[in-house]
Amino acid sequence: MSLNPPNLRPDLAPKAKIDANDRVDVRDGQPKIGMVSLGCPKALVDSERILTRLRAEGYAISPDYAGADAVIVNTCGFLDSAKAESLEAIGEALNENGRVIVTGCLGAEEDYIRGTHPSVLAVTGPHQYEQVLDAVHQAVPPSPDPFMDLLPARGISLTPRHYSYLKISEGCNHKCKFCIIPDMRGKLASRPAHAVLREAEKLVEAGVRELLVISQDTSAYGLDRKYDLNPWKDREVRSHITDLARELGGMDAWIRLHYVYPYPHVRDLIPLMADGLVLPYLDIPFQHAHPDVLRRMARPAAGSKTLDEIAAWRNVCPDITLRSTFIVGYPGETEEEFQTLLDWLDEAQLDRVGCFKYENVDGARSNALPDHVAEEVKEERWHRFMERSQAISAAKLAAKVGSRLEVIVDEVDDEAATCRTKADAPEIDGNLFIDEGFEELKPGDIVRVEVDEASEYDLWGRVV
């Protein structure tokens, strides 16, 4: 039984290291590189791209520090706690290996990194693939005869083989006061639709059963490209999230959308979910509910009637799962404003909820706001918020007992098969466990189960 709630800090994904299963047989003397990847799934995709390029150049991938000629640490710098975790990971790599190249969001603050770890070999910023490769070449020269056939069809993957993140854009055009992501990753830069679709098709051909569509602002995808039309299978596909989602929905895989802002055109995605082309799942960062707090945050959805939108979505697709994240203790948040958030949560009845306490971030405009909330008040409000959201989650999951659901198998061990329903994304949501008759299942299988037990965050069931 899982006693752990969903990840309450969804922007800080668990640290990923190279899985030994991704290692290939290589000739003696071939240079080997290790990787530690921190932060969100978008950073994980960056790590996969770097490793795929290195593998194509003849480098081997080491699953441990001892076997690596150098280690790349892909950092997160979104919050102070994330920066501390990144510095700790860099220190661990230095202690265990000694030859460390730093990249990622915290890499934009080279002086900050070198102030703690002056011996790192090189520091580069986020999605600076060429600079990372240059640093690797300088630290560990490539083999003069790279094995191009070592590159797998899917490329290097830091996720299980049956699901993969599909990044559709970089950067963000919003100017939320608590966030420095646009400063670190730049303005919105959407990938052409044909490039995204080609990558998705290759992933599905390689055995991926679930594609998790990610970006900093998925619903803004293509807006920077205007009406840029791209050829795809003898027809044109507009670089727009609705068109892209429709095309992805024609592939033999689950399609899950993350980081979707509640723009009006999101309504056009809901019929695709009702028709089964896209999973009925929206990961949508509301952050707060009180209009004054949203204005202080400079949130793009500050004026929208989100409860009306939620009702309209559910009217079109009753099975839709809504996931969101919230900040408590934002500067100036009063008890009345926080109570508005709790009341809104009761009315919205969101299915999956994450919450974190506000933290100052170097360079964020929210640092200069007046009336910062005391830490003990943030803590107390966080607990009250989580109690409310946990009660909602428990009631919603209890209502699923007796129903039949499709699940995807993530892991099978001696005791149970760990699965996810269409309502659950990897790492951040709950699980469904099958503890009887699971022996023939394998990761990536999609099977139908009957739910026979529920807790606050997880389900149990049997194959039917």
C-alpha positions as CSV (number, residue, x, y, z in Angstrom):
1,M,0.0,0.0,0.0
2,S,1.3,3.4,-0.9
3,L,1.3,5.9,2.0
4,N,2.8,8.7,0.0
5,P,0.7,11.6,-1.3
6,P,1.2,12.9,-4.8
7,N,4.3,15.0,-5.4
8,L,3.4,18.4,-3.8
9,R,6.2,20.1,-5.7
10,P,5.4,19.1,-9.3
11,D,8.1,21.5,-10.7
12,L,10.7,19.5,-8.9
13,A,10.7,16.0,-10.4
14,P,12.8,13.2,-8.7
15,K,16.4,13.0,-9.6
16,A,17.1,10.8,-12.6
17,K,20.2,8.9,-13.3
18,I,21.1,6.6,-16.2
19,D,19.4,3.2,-15.9
20,A,21.8,0.3,-16.3
21,N,19.3,-1.1,-18.9
22,D,20.3,1.8,-21.2
23,R,23.9,0.8,-21.3
24,V,25.2,-0.9,-24.4
25,D,28.2,-3.1,-25.1
26,V,31.2,-1.0,-26.2
27,R,34.9,-1.5,-27.0
28,D,37.5,-1.0,-24.3
29,G,38.7,2.5,-24.2
30,Q,35.5,4.1,-25.4
31,P,34.9,7.4,-23.4
32,K,32.0,7.2,-21.0
33,I,29.8,9.9,-19.7
34,G,27.4,9.9,-16.7
35,M,24.3,12.1,-16.2
36,V,22.3,13.3,-13.3
37,S,19.1,15.1,-14.3
38,L,17.2,17.3,-11.9
39,G,14.0,19.4,-12.2
40,C,11.0,19.2,-14.4
41,P,10.2,16.9,-17.3
42,K,11.3,19.6,-19.7
43,A,14.8,19.4,-18.3
44,L,14.6,15.6,-18.6
45,V,14.0,15.9,-22.3
46,D,17.1,18.2,-22.5
47,S,19.1,15.5,-20.8
48,E,17.9,12.8,-23.2
49,R,18.8,14.9,-26.2
50,I,22.3,15.6,-24.9
51,L,22.9,11.9,-24.2
52,T,21.5,10.9,-27.6
53,R,24.0,13.3,-29.3
54,L,26.8,11.9,-27.2
55,R,25.9,8.3,-28.0
56,A,25.9,9.2,-31.7
57,E,29.4,10.6,-31.4
58,G,30.6,7.3,-30.0
59,Y,30.5,8.0,-26.3
60,A,29.2,5.3,-24.0
61,I,26.7,6.1,-21.2
62,S,27.8,5.1,-17.7
63,P,25.1,4.2,-15.1
64,D,27.4,5.1,-12.2
65,Y,30.0,7.7,-11.1
66,A,32.9,5.2,-10.9
67,G,32.6,4.1,-14.5
68,A,32.3,7.6,-16.0
69,D,35.2,9.7,-17.4
70,A,33.1,12.8,-16.7
71,V,29.6,13.5,-15.3
72,I,27.0,16.0,-16.6
73,V,24.7,17.5,-13.9
74,N,21.5,19.1,-15.4
75,T,20.3,21.5,-12.8
76,C,17.1,23.2,-11.7
77,G,17.1,26.8,-10.5
78,F,13.4,27.6,-10.1
79,L,13.3,27.9,-6.3
80,D,15.9,28.3,-3.6
81,S,15.2,24.8,-2.4
82,A,15.8,23.6,-6.0
83,K,19.1,25.5,-6.2
84,A,20.2,23.9,-2.9
85,E,19.4,20.4,-4.3
86,S,21.3,21.2,-7.5
87,L,24.4,22.4,-5.5
88,E,24.2,19.2,-3.4
89,A,24.0,17.0,-6.6
90,I,27.0,18.9,-8.1
91,G,29.0,18.3,-4.8
92,E,28.1,14.6,-4.8
93,A,29.3,14.2,-8.4
94,L,32.5,16.0,-7.6
95,N,33.1,13.8,-4.6
96,E,32.3,10.6,-6.4
97,N,33.9,11.4,-9.8
98,G,35.7,14.7,-9.7
99,R,35.1,15.7,-13.3
100,V,31.8,17.6,-13.6
101,I,30.1,19.6,-16.3
102,V,27.1,21.7,-15.1
103,T,24.1,22.7,-17.4
104,G,20.5,23.5,-17.0
105,C,18.5,26.4,-15.5
106,L,20.9,27.0,-12.6
107,G,23.7,27.1,-15.2
108,A,22.6,30.6,-16.0
109,E,24.2,31.6,-12.7
110,E,27.8,30.5,-13.2
111,D,29.2,32.7,-10.4
112,Y,26.7,31.3,-8.0
113,I,27.7,27.7,-8.9
114,R,31.5,28.4,-8.9
115,G,31.2,30.2,-5.5
116,T,30.3,26.8,-4.0
117,H,32.0,24.5,-6.4
118,P,34.9,26.3,-8.1
119,S,36.4,23.1,-9.5
120,V,33.6,22.2,-12.0
121,L,34.9,21.9,-15.5
122,A,32.3,24.0,-17.3
123,V,29.0,25.7,-16.7
124,T,26.3,26.3,-19.4
125,G,22.7,27.5,-19.3
126,P,19.5,25.7,-20.2
127,H,19.0,23.9,-23.5
128,Q,22.5,24.9,-24.7
129,Y,23.2,21.6,-26.3
130,E,26.2,22.6,-28.4
131,Q,28.0,24.2,-25.5
132,V,27.5,21.1,-23.4
133,L,28.9,19.0,-26.2
134,D,31.9,21.3,-26.6
135,A,32.6,21.0,-22.8
136,V,32.4,17.2,-23.0
137,H,34.8,17.2,-26.1
138,Q,37.3,19.3,-24.2
139,A,37.1,17.2,-21.0
140,V,36.9,13.8,-22.6
141,P,37.9,13.8,-26.3
142,P,35.6,11.7,-28.5
143,S,36.6,8.4,-30.0
144,P,38.1,8.9,-33.5
145,D,35.8,6.2,-34.9
146,P,32.3,6.6,-33.4
147,F,29.8,3.8,-33.7
148,M,26.8,5.4,-35.3
149,D,24.9,2.1,-35.0
150,L,25.0,2.4,-31.2
151,L,22.2,5.0,-31.4
152,P,18.9,3.3,-30.6
153,A,15.8,4.1,-32.6
154,R,14.3,6.0,-29.6
155,G,17.5,7.7,-28.6
156,I,18.6,7.8,-25.0
157,S,15.7,7.7,-22.5
158,L,15.6,8.5,-18.8
159,T,12.0,7.3,-18.5
160,P,10.7,3.7,-18.7
161,R,10.5,2.4,-22.3
162,H,6.7,2.5,-22.5
163,Y,6.2,6.3,-22.0
164,S,8.1,9.4,-23.1
165,Y,7.9,13.1,-22.7
166,L,7.3,15.0,-25.9
167,K,8.5,18.6,-25.7
168,I,6.7,20.9,-28.2
169,S,8.2,24.3,-27.3
170,E,10.7,26.2,-25.3
171,G,10.3,29.3,-23.2
172,C,7.3,31.3,-22.1
173,N,5.8,34.8,-22.8
174,H,4.1,35.2,-19.5
175,K,5.5,37.5,-16.8
176,C,4.3,36.0,-13.6
177,K,5.9,37.8,-10.8
178,F,7.0,34.7,-8.8
179,C,8.7,33.0,-11.8
180,I,12.0,33.5,-13.5
181,I,11.6,30.8,-16.2
182,P,11.3,33.3,-19.0
183,D,14.5,34.9,-17.9
184,M,16.3,31.6,-17.9
185,R,14.7,29.9,-21.0
186,G,13.6,32.9,-23.1
187,K,10.4,33.7,-24.9
188,L,8.0,31.1,-26.4
189,A,9.7,29.2,-29.3
190,S,7.4,26.5,-30.7
191,R,8.7,23.6,-32.7
192,P,7.2,23.1,-36.1
193,A,4.3,20.7,-36.1
194,H,5.9,18.4,-38.6
195,A,9.0,18.0,-36.4
196,V,6.9,17.2,-33.3
197,L,4.8,14.7,-35.2
198,R,7.8,13.0,-36.8
199,E,9.4,12.6,-33.3
200,A,6.1,11.3,-31.9
201,E,5.7,8.8,-34.7
202,K,9.3,7.5,-34.2
203,L,8.7,7.1,-30.4
204,V,5.5,5.1,-31.0
205,E,7.2,2.9,-33.6
206,A,9.9,2.3,-30.9
207,G,7.3,0.9,-28.5
208,V,6.2,4.0,-26.5
209,R,2.6,3.5,-25.4
210,E,2.1,7.0,-23.7
211,L,3.2,10.4,-24.9
212,L,3.3,13.1,-22.3
213,V,3.1,16.5,-24.1
214,I,5.1,19.2,-22.3
215,S,6.3,22.7,-22.6
216,Q,6.3,25.8,-20.3
217,D,2.9,26.8,-21.7
218,T,1.3,24.0,-23.8
219,S,-1.8,25.9,-24.7
220,A,0.3,28.7,-26.3
221,Y,1.9,26.3,-28.6
222,G,2.2,27.7,-32.2
223,L,1.0,31.2,-31.3
224,D,4.5,32.5,-32.1
225,R,4.4,30.8,-35.5
226,K,1.1,32.4,-36.5
227,Y,-0.2,30.5,-39.5
228,D,2.9,28.6,-40.2
229,L,1.7,25.5,-42.2
230,N,3.9,22.4,-42.4
231,P,3.7,19.4,-44.7
232,W,2.8,16.2,-43.0
233,K,1.7,13.0,-44.8
234,D,0.6,14.9,-48.0
235,R,-1.4,17.5,-46.1
236,E,-0.7,20.6,-44.1
237,V,-0.9,20.8,-40.3
238,R,-1.1,24.2,-38.5
239,S,1.3,24.7,-35.6
240,H,-1.5,25.1,-33.1
241,I,-2.2,23.0,-30.0
242,T,-5.7,21.9,-31.2
243,D,-4.4,20.8,-34.6
244,L,-1.3,19.1,-33.0
245,A,-3.4,17.3,-30.4
246,R,-5.8,16.0,-33.1
247,E,-2.9,14.6,-35.2
248,L,-1.2,13.0,-32.1
249,G,-4.6,11.5,-31.2
250,G,-4.4,9.4,-34.4
251,M,-1.4,7.5,-33.2
252,D,-1.5,4.3,-31.3
253,A,-0.6,5.7,-27.9
254,W,-2.1,7.5,-24.9
255,I,-1.7,11.3,-25.3
256,R,-1.5,13.3,-22.1
257,L,-1.4,17.1,-22.0
258,H,0.7,19.0,-19.3
259,Y,1.0,22.7,-18.3
260,V,-2.1,23.9,-20.1
261,Y,-3.1,27.5,-19.3
262,P,-6.9,28.2,-19.3
263,Y,-7.1,30.3,-22.5
264,P,-10.5,30.3,-24.2
265,H,-9.3,28.1,-27.1
266,V,-8.7,25.3,-24.5
267,R,-12.4,24.6,-25.0
268,D,-11.5,23.3,-28.4
269,L,-9.4,20.5,-26.8
270,I,-12.2,19.1,-24.7
271,P,-14.2,17.5,-27.6
272,L,-11.0,15.6,-28.6
273,M,-10.9,14.2,-25.1
274,A,-14.6,13.3,-25.2
275,D,-13.9,11.5,-28.5
276,G,-11.0,9.5,-27.1
277,L,-8.3,11.1,-29.3
278,V,-6.6,12.6,-26.2
279,L,-6.7,11.4,-22.7
280,P,-9.4,13.2,-20.7
281,Y,-6.8,14.9,-18.5
282,L,-5.9,18.6,-18.1
283,D,-2.8,19.7,-16.1
284,I,-3.7,23.3,-15.6
285,P,-1.8,25.6,-13.2
286,F,-4.4,27.8,-11.5
287,Q,-2.0,28.8,-8.7
288,H,-4.7,30.6,-6.7
289,A,-8.4,31.6,-6.8
290,H,-8.7,35.1,-5.2
291,P,-8.6,37.8,-7.9
292,D,-6.4,40.1,-5.9
293,V,-3.8,37.4,-5.3
294,L,-3.9,36.6,-9.0
295,R,-3.4,40.2,-9.9
296,R,-0.4,40.4,-7.6
297,M,1.0,37.3,-9.3
298,A,0.4,38.9,-12.7
299,R,-1.3,35.6,-13.8
300,P,-2.6,35.4,-17.4
301,A,-5.9,33.9,-16.2
302,A,-6.6,36.5,-13.5
303,G,-9.8,37.7,-15.2
304,S,-11.2,34.4,-16.3
305,K,-14.2,32.8,-14.8
306,T,-12.5,29.5,-14.1
307,L,-15.4,27.8,-12.3
308,D,-17.6,28.5,-15.3
309,E,-14.9,27.1,-17.6
310,I,-14.5,23.9,-15.5
311,A,-18.3,23.4,-15.6
312,A,-18.3,23.8,-19.4
313,W,-15.4,21.3,-19.7
314,R,-17.2,18.7,-17.6
315,N,-20.4,19.2,-19.5
316,V,-18.6,18.2,-22.8
317,C,-16.4,15.5,-21.2
318,P,-17.8,14.2,-17.9
319,D,-14.9,11.9,-17.3
320,I,-12.3,14.7,-17.5
321,T,-9.6,14.7,-14.8
322,L,-8.4,18.1,-13.7
323,R,-5.0,18.5,-12.1
324,S,-3.6,21.8,-10.8
325,T,-1.0,23.4,-8.5
326,F,-1.4,26.2,-6.1
327,I,0.8,28.6,-4.0
328,V,-0.1,29.4,-0.4
329,G,1.5,32.2,1.5
330,Y,2.1,34.5,-1.5
331,P,3.1,38.0,-0.4
332,G,0.1,39.9,0.9
333,E,-2.2,36.9,1.1
334,T,-4.7,37.5,3.8
335,E,-6.7,35.0,5.8
336,E,-9.8,36.1,3.8
337,E,-8.0,35.5,0.5
338,F,-6.8,32.1,1.6
339,Q,-10.3,31.2,2.7
340,T,-11.6,32.1,-0.8
341,L,-9.1,29.6,-2.1
342,L,-10.4,26.9,0.2
343,D,-14.0,27.7,-0.8
344,W,-13.1,27.7,-4.5
345,L,-11.4,24.3,-4.1
346,D,-14.6,22.9,-2.5
347,E,-16.6,24.2,-5.5
348,A,-14.2,23.2,-8.2
349,Q,-13.7,19.6,-6.9
350,L,-10.4,19.2,-8.7
351,D,-9.2,15.6,-9.0
352,R,-5.5,16.0,-8.5
353,V,-4.0,18.9,-6.5
354,G,-0.4,19.9,-5.6
355,C,0.5,22.8,-3.4
356,F,3.6,24.4,-2.2
357,K,4.5,27.3,0.1
358,Y,5.7,30.5,-1.5
359,E,9.5,31.0,-1.7
360,N,11.4,34.0,-2.8
361,V,13.5,33.3,-5.9
362,D,16.5,35.4,-6.9
363,G,15.5,37.8,-9.6
364,A,11.7,37.3,-9.2
365,R,9.6,40.5,-9.0
366,S,7.5,39.1,-6.2
367,N,10.4,39.4,-3.8
368,A,9.8,43.2,-3.7
369,L,6.1,42.9,-2.9
370,P,5.0,44.2,0.6
371,D,3.5,42.1,3.4
372,H,5.4,38.8,3.1
373,V,3.6,36.0,5.0
374,A,5.3,34.6,8.1
375,E,6.7,31.0,7.7
376,E,4.5,29.6,10.4
377,V,1.4,31.0,8.7
378,K,2.5,29.5,5.4
379,E,2.9,26.1,7.1
380,E,-0.4,26.3,8.8
381,R,-2.2,27.3,5.6
382,W,-0.4,24.5,3.6
383,H,-1.7,21.9,6.0
384,R,-5.2,23.2,5.9
385,F,-5.1,23.3,2.1
386,M,-3.8,19.7,1.9
387,E,-6.4,18.4,4.4
388,R,-9.2,19.9,2.2
389,S,-7.7,18.6,-1.1
390,Q,-7.1,15.1,0.5
391,A,-10.7,14.8,1.5
392,I,-11.8,15.7,-2.0
393,S,-9.4,13.1,-3.5
394,A,-10.5,10.4,-1.1
395,A,-14.2,10.9,-1.9
396,K,-13.5,10.9,-5.7
397,L,-11.5,7.8,-5.6
398,A,-14.0,6.0,-3.3
399,A,-16.6,6.7,-5.9
400,K,-14.5,4.6,-8.4
401,V,-14.8,1.4,-6.4
402,G,-16.7,-1.1,-8.5
403,S,-16.0,0.7,-11.8
404,R,-13.9,-0.8,-14.7
405,L,-11.0,1.3,-15.9
406,E,-8.1,0.9,-18.4
407,V,-4.7,1.1,-16.8
408,I,-1.1,1.1,-18.1
409,V,1.4,-1.1,-16.3
410,D,4.5,0.8,-15.1
411,E,6.3,-1.8,-13.0
412,V,5.9,-5.5,-11.9
413,D,7.6,-7.0,-8.9
414,D,7.1,-10.1,-6.7
415,E,4.2,-8.5,-4.8
416,A,2.1,-6.4,-7.3
417,A,1.9,-4.6,-10.6
418,T,2.0,-0.9,-10.2
419,C,-0.2,0.8,-12.8
420,R,-1.8,4.1,-13.7
421,T,-5.3,5.0,-14.9
422,K,-5.9,7.6,-17.6
423,A,-6.4,10.0,-14.7
424,D,-2.8,9.6,-13.4
425,A,0.4,11.0,-14.8
426,P,3.8,9.5,-13.8
427,E,5.5,10.7,-10.7
428,I,3.0,13.4,-9.7
429,D,-0.3,11.5,-9.4
430,G,-1.5,8.2,-7.8
431,N,-1.3,4.6,-8.8
432,L,-3.5,1.6,-9.2
433,F,-2.1,-1.6,-7.7
434,I,-2.9,-5.2,-8.9
435,D,-1.8,-7.7,-6.2
436,E,-3.5,-10.8,-7.6
437,G,-3.2,-12.4,-11.1
438,F,-0.6,-9.9,-12.2
439,E,2.3,-12.4,-12.9
440,E,1.8,-12.3,-16.7
441,L,1.7,-8.5,-16.9
442,K,4.7,-6.5,-18.1
443,P,5.5,-2.8,-18.2
444,G,3.7,-1.0,-21.1
445,D,0.7,-3.4,-21.1
446,I,-2.7,-1.7,-21.2
447,V,-5.3,-3.8,-19.4
448,R,-8.8,-3.4,-18.1
449,V,-9.4,-3.7,-14.3
450,E,-12.2,-3.6,-11.8
451,V,-11.5,-1.3,-8.9
452,D,-12.1,-2.9,-5.5
453,E,-10.4,-0.6,-3.0
454,A,-9.4,3.0,-2.6
455,S,-7.4,5.3,-0.4
456,E,-6.8,9.0,-0.4
457,Y,-4.5,8.9,-3.4
458,D,-4.3,5.3,-4.8
459,L,-6.6,2.5,-6.0
460,W,-6.4,-1.3,-6.0
461,G,-8.0,-3.6,-8.5
462,R,-8.1,-6.9,-10.4
463,V,-7.8,-7.7,-14.1
464,V,-11.1,-8.4,-15.9
